[in-house]
Amino acid sequence: MNAISRLPVLAFAATLAVWAAPSAMAQVFSTTQRSAIESIVRDYLISHPEVLQEAMVELEKRQTAAEAAKHQAAVRDHATALFSSSRQVVLGNPKGNVTFVEFFDYNCGYCKRAMADMLDLLQTDSNLKVVLKEFPVLGPGSVEAAQVAVAVRMQAPDKYLEFHKKLLGGRGAADKARALAVAKDVGLDMVQLEKDMKSPEVKKTIEEDFKLADALGLNGTPSYVIGKDVVVGAVGLAALKEKINTARCGRSTC
């Protein structure tokens, strides 16, 4: 429902709020005064419905600002696990001056398209640290694929990106069988991989990522943390670059 289509609902809500004023307010005005106020408010809203739209725009601005502040506080409170966990995958420049964290799911269609953005940033920004977090929210197959991915990171972190690109960029649903096939294709020790998948580290890694996502209020993929800001959804390369520039130099272009 867009801003215009919500106007009738908002008008009704505003009028109802006046008619059903709390008892404390009712005691301030007499019945006659209250009736007059209700009539004035109603007539004004009918004559100037654009006021409701202006109020809604202002409300949305305040809600957006409040949500951003909440996200930034969560990022600050969980900075170590977000940016420096021993369980995460680090690509790009480990000492980069901006950290770009992506929460993803191997069965997320939007993540598949957004992978090109991440790879572009890796190739063009030599001062960017990229962190990947397994966030398998799309069912058992996603969990299985994430478990294999964690085991790949444990055995051969240098081959993780190749594995990641082939599994996320491939066709069809991701699950254990497909993830193992990709791991074999990139040259991992499959006996060791099966052992690693059963280790507590795999479970702890995925649990850590879910706890972080919950603390940040994330429930979908892809989602990002860039600097101190949270970005939800496949927003595109240009928007990601703007966020990186803001984190790096305080404005959308450096």
Secondary structure, 3 states (H helix, E strand, C coil): CCCCCCHHHHHHHHHHHHHCCCHHHHHHCCHHHHHHHHHHHHHHHHHCCHHHHHHHHHHHHHHHHHHHHHHHHHHHHCHHHHHHCCCCEEEECCCCCEEEEEEECCCCHHHHHHHHHHHHHHHHCCCEEEEEEECCCCCHHHHHHHHHHHHHHHHCHHHHHHHHHHHHHCCCCCCHHHHHHHHHHCCCCHHHHHHHHCCHHHHHHHHHHHHHHHHHCCCCCCEEEECCEEEECCCCHHHHHHHHHHHHHCCCCC
